[in-house]
Amino acid sequence: MFLRRSSGVKWLIVGLGNPGKKYENTRHNVGFQSVQYIAEKLKTKINRSKFHALTSVCDIENEKVMLMLPQTFMNESGIAVEEAASFYKINPENIIVIFDDISLNPGTIRIKSKGSSGGHNGLKSIQGMLDSEDYQRIKIGTGDRTDKESDLADWVLGQLTDSEKKLITDRFEDIFSSVKLMVSGNTEKAMNQYN
């Protein structure tokens, strides 16, 4: 267990995605988009390059948090998360990862306090680097392929339709509200309210 640095960041809010213009509106990047929305609400810019990520340090509910967009590509997201967690002595319980989930309908939110990776490459990387499943997460549904024979990578790296995008972006305010509850120690309340 880490002893936290007294003046440092207490929470990590991580949006998962892939860096670069060509991935911006893909299903796999809704984690990036939601954390960027949070930054806009807090009037901060996620533009400091640190820990293999773009970052911004700000306050949420009187807690010092780091907003993070790993720049390592999805399957190595854990590198950025582990570096920041080690530097600031942040326990996994104080890490919130926001990411896409094809098993949920577009715009559906699921909040969990811990659990398995569910086959998600970003989570596999984080769990491998942290050696823990005890970080919190917010899943955002992006919907699954209608043709199960089609390539999964093509699907998650495919562009959202306008209707899917609206269903998802309409939930960003709920995700922001969930994060505020979670950093205040009210994950259970966030689950009851938004799951």
PyMOL commands that set and color helices and strands:
alter all, ss='L'
color gray80, all
select helices_A, chain A and resi 21-23+27-41+74-88+92-94+121-130+152-156+162-169+172-183+187-194
alter helices_A, ss='H'
color red, helices_A
select strands_A, chain A and resi 11-15+48-50+53-60+63-70+95-101+109-112+136-141
alter strands_A, ss='S'
color yellow, strands_A
deselect
rebuild
show_as cartoon
